[in-house]
Amino acid sequence: MPRTRCPACSQSIEFPDEMEGQQAACPACSAMTRLTSDRFKIRIPEPRRAASKAEETPQGTAISAVAERLIGNIEKVIVGKRPSIALVLAAYFCEGHVLLEDVPGVAKTMLARALAKSVGGSFKRIQCTPDLLPNDVTGASIFNPKTTEFEFRPGPLFAQFVLADEINRTTPRTQSALLEAMSERQVSIDGQRYELERPFFIMATQNPVDHEGTFSLPEAQLDRFLLKLSLGYPTEGEEARMIDLLRLQHPIETLAPVVEMQEILECQRLVREVAVDSKVRDYVVHLVRATRQHHGLLLGGSPRASLALFHVSQALASLQGYDFVLPDHVKEMALPVLGHRLIVKPENRLRKMTPQSVLAEILNQVPVPVIT
């Protein structure tokens, strides 16, 4: 049955559907209360006030301050892509991985390098080619004739920031070498398990227009990427400014770290503490479940998609300075999180149905929680 709360004493009152809109006495304090369902209503938490100057700032404010420093530094290299940079940081702060798919020459690789330089952690780049082997990525045991023993030589995957450039150019066997690292932050080689240093972040790139000699990522691996983004072309003014910036020297060469690794780890911890009302949590679940029931889809979002949408909404809210998640944060992240996880039925693809159009339809149909 629906519930409401007494405005006088906050007592939860349960009532039958036929009494919706009527007035009744609260069983706890006898105050007259209008019976209006709060099924889709969320309560905004009271802002936290510091007990003393020494107390930490709220998590939303702390994370947004770090994000502003990172975005400002990256924008010295990447012109006019602030929303995309913010989404990449949201994925980074909730320990997810990002797939950048766009045409050549729009600074996909440069965005990855700029973020790595701004953070100052260890950075490795994997240039994916058809002859790349799994051991070239994870590392291998090499025989040392001096000690007559095998010694493990870590591959480029053993870094805090890994760029897999043109990931769809390498074979499925090599692509699968990334799965364990992406989901469990570890690598198993020759029966030994090696932990990867945190924070661990993979950014992969691929071109959607060049299909010769490429291997499409399987659904299982696409599901491991928290977000899939496209940068797009710059505007005329942004392109002119970019030419001026690169006239004498590329800004990436002089980019310096502006954030310490300990700050990133603290932001990743604080993101999990961002408040989420139960109605907003249910809204996330309803959206993902609606993709599984949609008539036009062959495959909907998995439970991993629900977790991804939940956590990245927390990260986006914190980047914007909030200590709580609004339904608008969930709606904003629905396409980047769910778009690459949905498979449209072949007959509906012929009717020009796309994951984007399906998500737009679902967002219009699923009831949105309202603020009280």
Backbone torsions as a table, in degrees:
resi	resn	phi	psi	omega
1	MET	NA	153.6	178.5
2	PRO	-68.1	159.0	179.7
3	ARG	-128.9	157.7	169.8
4	THR	-141.3	175.9	178.8
5	ARG	-122.9	140.7	176.9
6	CYS	-69.6	126.3	-179.3
7	PRO	-68.7	-17.4	-178.1
8	ALA	-85.9	-45.5	-174.8
9	CYS	-122.2	1.1	179.5
10	SER	65.0	17.8	176.9
11	GLN	-68.5	134.3	177.1
12	SER	-76.0	129.9	-177.5
13	ILE	-120.8	124.7	177.6
14	GLU	-100.5	136.9	-176.8
15	PHE	-147.0	155.6	178.9
16	PRO	-71.7	157.9	-176.2
17	ASP	-59.5	-33.9	-176.1
18	GLU	-69.7	-14.0	178.8
19	MET	-94.0	6.9	178.8
20	GLU	-56.1	127.5	178.2
21	GLY	89.3	-11.1	179.2
22	GLN	-85.2	168.1	178.2
23	GLN	-103.7	145.3	178.8
24	ALA	-151.1	159.7	-180.0
25	ALA	-82.1	137.0	176.9
26	CYS	-66.6	131.4	-179.6
27	PRO	-67.6	-16.3	-177.8
28	ALA	-93.6	-45.8	-174.7
29	CYS	-120.3	-1.8	178.6
30	SER	68.8	7.6	177.4
31	ALA	-71.3	143.1	179.7
32	MET	-73.7	131.0	-174.9
33	THR	-132.3	135.4	174.3
34	ARG	-80.0	127.5	-176.3
35	LEU	-82.9	93.2	178.7
36	THR	-121.4	125.2	-175.4
37	SER	-61.7	134.9	174.8
38	ASP	-104.8	28.1	-177.1
39	ARG	-58.6	-36.5	-177.9
40	PHE	-115.0	22.7	-178.8
41	LYS	-106.2	138.6	177.3
42	ILE	-118.0	151.8	179.0
43	ARG	-106.9	130.4	177.5
44	ILE	-76.8	124.9	179.6
45	PRO	-62.9	149.9	175.0
46	GLU	-66.2	138.8	179.2
47	PRO	-63.6	139.0	179.3
48	ARG	-74.6	133.9	177.7
49	ARG	-111.6	133.7	-178.0
50	ALA	-67.1	132.4	177.1
51	ALA	-72.5	-27.5	178.3
52	SER	-152.2	168.8	-179.9
53	LYS	-66.8	-24.0	-178.7
54	ALA	-77.8	-14.7	-177.9
55	GLU	-70.7	148.3	-178.9
56	GLU	-63.6	151.3	173.9
57	THR	-72.8	156.3	177.8
58	PRO	-55.4	149.8	-173.5
59	GLN	-60.1	-38.1	-179.7
60	GLY	-61.1	-43.1	179.6
61	THR	-66.8	-42.3	-178.5
62	ALA	-63.7	-44.4	-178.3
63	ILE	-69.5	-40.7	-179.8
64	SER	-64.6	-32.0	177.8
65	ALA	-66.9	-43.4	177.0
66	VAL	-64.4	-42.0	-179.5
67	ALA	-62.5	-40.2	-179.9
68	GLU	-62.6	-39.9	177.5
69	ARG	-64.0	-42.2	180.0
70	LEU	-67.3	-45.8	-178.9
71	ILE	-63.2	-43.2	178.8
72	GLY	-59.9	-38.6	-179.9
73	ASN	-71.9	-42.3	-179.3
74	ILE	-66.6	-33.1	-179.6
75	GLU	-69.1	-9.0	171.2
76	LYS	-69.2	-20.4	-178.6
77	VAL	-111.4	-46.0	-177.5
78	ILE	-99.1	117.8	-173.8
79	VAL	-97.8	128.1	169.4
80	GLY	74.2	20.3	-178.3
81	LYS	-122.4	37.4	-176.7
82	ARG	-57.9	-44.9	179.0
83	PRO	-59.6	-40.9	179.3
84	SER	-67.5	-39.2	177.9
85	ILE	-62.7	-40.9	179.6
86	ALA	-63.2	-39.2	179.4
87	LEU	-67.3	-38.4	176.8
88	VAL	-63.0	-41.9	177.8
89	LEU	-65.4	-37.0	177.0
90	ALA	-59.8	-43.3	177.5
91	ALA	-64.8	-40.7	-179.7
92	TYR	-63.7	-41.1	-177.2
93	PHE	-72.8	-22.0	176.3
94	CYS	-108.0	24.2	170.3
95	GLU	61.4	36.3	176.1
96	GLY	-104.4	179.7	-179.9
97	HIS	-122.6	155.9	-170.9
98	VAL	-124.2	137.5	172.1
99	LEU	-111.9	119.3	177.9
100	LEU	-101.5	116.7	178.9
101	GLU	-118.6	117.4	179.0
102	ASP	-165.5	171.7	-178.8
103	VAL	-67.7	160.4	-179.9
104	PRO	-63.3	147.0	170.3
105	GLY	85.8	15.3	-179.9
106	VAL	-106.3	19.0	172.3
107	ALA	77.3	33.3	175.3
108	LYS	-64.4	-52.2	179.9
109	THR	-64.8	-38.1	-178.2
110	MET	-66.0	-34.1	176.4
111	LEU	-63.1	-42.3	178.6
112	ALA	-63.5	-44.3	180.0
113	ARG	-66.0	-39.7	-179.2
114	ALA	-65.1	-41.2	178.5
115	LEU	-65.4	-42.4	179.4
116	ALA	-62.5	-41.5	179.4
117	LYS	-69.2	-33.9	-180.0
118	SER	-69.0	-29.8	-179.8
119	VAL	-85.5	-35.3	177.4
120	GLY	84.8	10.8	177.4
121	GLY	-85.1	176.2	178.1
122	SER	-67.0	138.9	-174.0
123	PHE	-132.1	132.7	175.6
124	LYS	-133.9	143.6	179.3
125	ARG	-116.2	131.8	177.1
126	ILE	-111.3	112.9	176.4
127	GLN	-88.3	104.7	-172.6
128	CYS	-75.8	129.2	177.8
129	THR	-137.0	162.8	-178.3
130	PRO	-61.0	-25.3	-178.3
131	ASP	-94.3	7.6	178.0
132	LEU	-71.9	131.0	-178.4
133	LEU	-103.2	157.7	178.6
134	PRO	-55.8	-39.2	179.9
135	ASN	-66.7	-24.2	176.2
136	ASP	-67.8	-21.1	-178.7
137	VAL	-96.1	-47.5	-174.1
138	THR	-87.8	-26.7	-173.3
139	GLY	108.1	172.6	-176.5
140	ALA	-153.8	162.2	175.9
141	SER	-87.7	123.6	-177.1
142	ILE	-112.0	135.7	179.1
143	PHE	-74.6	128.0	177.7
144	ASN	-102.9	110.0	-177.7
145	PRO	-65.5	-23.0	-179.8
146	LYS	-71.3	-40.9	-178.9
147	THR	-99.3	-6.6	-175.8
148	THR	53.8	34.5	177.8
149	GLU	-134.0	159.3	176.0
150	PHE	-85.5	133.2	179.4
151	GLU	-119.1	138.3	-179.0
152	PHE	-82.0	127.6	175.4
153	ARG	-109.5	107.8	-177.2
154	PRO	-63.9	144.5	177.9
155	GLY	-90.3	-173.6	-177.4
156	PRO	-65.7	-13.1	178.8
157	LEU	-68.3	-17.7	-178.8
158	PHE	-87.5	68.6	177.0
159	ALA	-147.3	161.5	179.9
160	GLN	-77.9	-22.9	-179.8
161	PHE	-136.2	116.9	-176.4
162	VAL	-119.6	128.6	175.5
163	LEU	-107.2	115.6	174.8
164	ALA	-99.0	94.5	-173.9
165	ASP	-81.5	129.9	-178.6
166	GLU	54.1	57.1	-173.6
167	ILE	-60.8	-28.4	-178.4
168	ASN	-78.8	3.4	176.5
169	ARG	-91.6	-10.2	178.2
170	THR	-99.7	163.0	-173.5
171	THR	-72.9	157.8	177.8
172	PRO	-56.1	-33.3	179.2
173	ARG	-61.5	-42.8	179.0
174	THR	-74.8	-36.2	176.1
175	GLN	-58.8	-38.2	-178.1
176	SER	-69.0	-17.8	177.7
177	ALA	-65.2	-18.7	180.0
178	LEU	-85.9	-17.0	-170.6
179	LEU	-60.5	-49.7	-177.9
180	GLU	-63.7	-40.7	179.9
181	ALA	-64.8	-39.3	-177.3
182	MET	-69.9	-37.8	-174.5
183	SER	-93.3	-31.6	-173.8
184	GLU	-119.0	-3.0	-179.7
185	ARG	56.3	42.0	177.1
186	GLN	-153.8	164.3	179.0
187	VAL	-133.2	133.2	177.4
188	SER	-108.3	120.1	-177.5
189	ILE	-137.8	127.8	178.6
190	ASP	52.5	39.9	177.5
191	GLY	79.8	-0.5	179.1
192	GLN	-107.5	144.7	178.8
193	ARG	-107.2	130.2	-178.7
194	TYR	-120.4	121.7	178.7
195	GLU	-76.5	142.0	176.9
196	LEU	-94.0	143.3	-176.3
197	GLU	-69.5	135.0	177.9
198	ARG	-93.6	150.8	-4.6
199	PRO	-74.5	136.4	-178.9
200	PHE	-110.3	128.0	-173.6
201	PHE	-141.7	128.8	175.9
202	ILE	-113.0	128.4	171.6
203	MET	-119.2	121.0	-179.6
204	ALA	-111.9	149.3	178.1
205	THR	-124.7	153.1	173.0
206	GLN	-156.7	154.0	179.8
207	ASN	-101.6	128.3	-177.8
208	PRO	-81.2	-11.6	-173.2
209	VAL	-101.3	-15.4	-177.3
210	ASP	-106.8	104.6	-175.3
211	HIS	-105.8	-6.8	-178.3
212	GLU	-75.0	125.6	178.7
213	GLY	73.1	25.5	-179.9
214	THR	-115.0	161.6	179.3
215	PHE	-129.1	112.9	-177.8
216	SER	-60.9	141.0	178.7
217	LEU	-69.3	133.2	177.6
218	PRO	-69.2	159.9	-177.5
219	GLU	-58.4	-35.9	-178.8
220	ALA	-61.5	-37.0	179.9
221	GLN	-80.8	-36.6	175.7
222	LEU	-58.5	-35.7	-179.3
223	ASP	-67.0	-21.8	178.9
224	ARG	-76.2	-20.6	179.2
225	PHE	-82.9	125.0	-179.0
226	LEU	-64.2	-45.3	-177.7
227	LEU	-130.9	150.3	168.5
228	LYS	-124.5	124.2	-172.7
229	LEU	-127.8	159.6	170.7
230	SER	-130.2	138.1	-178.4
231	LEU	-85.9	-41.4	-178.5
232	GLY	79.0	169.5	-180.0
233	TYR	-76.8	149.3	174.9
234	PRO	-75.2	163.8	174.3
235	THR	-74.0	172.9	-178.5
236	GLU	-61.0	-44.6	179.8
237	GLY	-65.8	-39.5	179.6
238	GLU	-66.7	-36.8	179.4
239	GLU	-68.5	-36.6	176.9
240	ALA	-66.4	-41.1	178.2
241	ARG	-65.0	-36.6	178.9
242	MET	-63.1	-41.6	178.7
243	ILE	-62.6	-41.1	178.2
244	ASP	-63.5	-39.5	-179.5
245	LEU	-65.0	-35.5	-175.6
246	LEU	-96.3	11.8	-173.7
247	ARG	-64.6	-43.7	-176.7
248	LEU	-105.8	-41.0	-176.7
249	GLN	-154.2	146.1	178.8
250	HIS	-74.3	129.0	-178.2
251	PRO	-59.2	-23.4	-178.6
252	ILE	-61.9	-26.8	-177.5
253	GLU	-69.6	-26.9	-177.6
254	THR	-107.7	5.4	-178.4
255	LEU	-69.7	133.8	-178.1
256	ALA	-119.0	155.1	178.1
257	PRO	-63.8	141.0	177.4
258	VAL	-120.8	-4.1	-178.5
259	VAL	-136.7	139.6	176.4
260	GLU	-89.8	155.4	-178.4
261	MET	-59.6	-34.5	-179.9
262	GLN	-64.0	-33.6	177.6
263	GLU	-67.5	-38.4	178.0
264	ILE	-64.2	-44.7	178.9
265	LEU	-62.0	-37.9	178.4
266	GLU	-68.3	-39.1	177.2
267	CYS	-63.8	-40.6	178.4
268	GLN	-63.8	-32.5	176.8
269	ARG	-73.5	-42.7	-176.8
270	LEU	-68.3	-30.9	-179.9
271	VAL	-58.6	-39.2	-178.8
272	ARG	-66.3	-17.7	-178.1
273	GLU	-92.2	-3.5	178.6
274	VAL	-63.4	128.9	-173.9
275	ALA	-68.3	138.2	176.6
276	VAL	-131.7	116.0	177.5
277	ASP	-63.4	148.4	-178.8
278	SER	-60.5	-30.4	178.7
279	LYS	-69.1	-37.1	177.2
280	VAL	-69.2	-39.3	175.8
281	ARG	-59.8	-44.9	178.7
282	ASP	-64.7	-33.4	177.7
283	TYR	-62.2	-40.8	175.8
284	VAL	-59.7	-47.1	-179.1
285	VAL	-63.0	-42.9	-178.9
286	HIS	-63.7	-39.7	179.2
287	LEU	-62.5	-47.5	-177.4
288	VAL	-68.2	-40.9	179.0
289	ARG	-65.1	-31.5	178.0
290	ALA	-64.6	-30.7	177.4
291	THR	-68.6	-31.1	-179.9
292	ARG	-74.3	-23.5	-176.0
293	GLN	-101.2	-1.9	-176.3
294	HIS	-71.4	135.6	-175.4
295	HIS	-66.7	-23.8	-175.8
296	GLY	-90.6	-4.2	-175.0
297	LEU	-107.2	138.9	173.5
298	LEU	-84.4	-33.2	179.7
299	LEU	-139.8	127.7	177.3
300	GLY	-100.5	-169.2	-178.6
301	GLY	-73.4	143.3	178.8
302	SER	-88.2	170.7	172.4
303	PRO	-57.4	-29.5	174.9
304	ARG	-63.4	-32.6	177.0
305	ALA	-66.4	-38.4	177.1
306	SER	-61.9	-45.2	178.3
307	LEU	-63.4	-40.7	-179.4
308	ALA	-63.5	-45.9	-179.5
309	LEU	-64.5	-37.9	178.9
310	PHE	-63.5	-51.4	-174.9
311	HIS	-70.6	-39.4	-178.0
312	VAL	-71.9	-26.1	173.6
313	SER	-67.4	-38.1	174.0
314	GLN	-61.0	-44.2	-178.4
315	ALA	-65.3	-43.3	179.4
316	LEU	-63.1	-42.4	178.3
317	ALA	-60.2	-43.3	-179.0
318	SER	-67.8	-34.7	177.5
319	LEU	-63.6	-31.1	179.8
320	GLN	-88.6	5.3	175.9
321	GLY	89.8	9.7	179.5
322	TYR	-90.1	150.7	171.9
323	ASP	-100.5	7.0	-179.0
324	PHE	-148.4	159.8	-177.2
325	VAL	-98.8	133.5	174.4
326	LEU	-101.5	156.4	175.2
327	PRO	-56.3	-30.3	178.5
328	ASP	-62.7	-33.4	177.1
329	HIS	-65.0	-40.7	179.0
330	VAL	-64.7	-45.0	-178.9
331	LYS	-64.1	-38.2	-179.3
332	GLU	-65.7	-32.3	-176.8
333	MET	-93.8	-3.6	-175.2
334	ALA	-59.6	-48.1	-177.1
335	LEU	-68.5	-49.2	178.8
336	PRO	-60.0	-31.2	-177.7
337	VAL	-85.2	-42.1	-171.5
338	LEU	-98.1	-23.4	-172.0
339	GLY	-55.3	-43.3	-177.1
340	HIS	-84.2	-4.2	-179.6
341	ARG	-96.5	-10.1	-176.0
342	LEU	-97.0	141.9	176.3
343	ILE	-121.3	119.6	179.3
344	VAL	-80.4	141.1	177.4
345	LYS	-60.3	142.8	-177.1
346	PRO	-54.6	-41.3	-178.6
347	GLU	-66.9	-27.9	179.1
348	ASN	-82.2	-25.7	174.5
349	ARG	-64.1	-33.6	177.5
350	LEU	-66.5	-25.1	177.1
351	ARG	-90.0	15.6	177.2
352	LYS	68.0	23.0	175.3
353	MET	-78.8	135.7	-179.1
354	THR	-128.5	162.3	174.7
355	PRO	-56.3	-33.9	179.5
356	GLN	-64.9	-43.5	-179.5
357	SER	-69.2	-35.1	177.7
358	VAL	-64.9	-44.7	-179.7
359	LEU	-65.6	-37.8	177.2
360	ALA	-61.5	-40.2	178.6
361	GLU	-66.0	-43.1	-178.9
362	ILE	-66.2	-41.7	179.3
363	LEU	-63.3	-29.2	177.4
364	ASN	-78.3	-23.3	-174.1
365	GLN	-95.9	-37.1	-176.2
366	VAL	-73.9	127.1	-179.7
367	PRO	-59.5	135.1	-178.2
368	VAL	-97.2	131.3	175.0
369	PRO	-59.9	144.8	179.6
370	VAL	-112.0	157.7	-176.6
371	ILE	-89.0	135.5	176.2
372	THR	-106.0	NA	NA
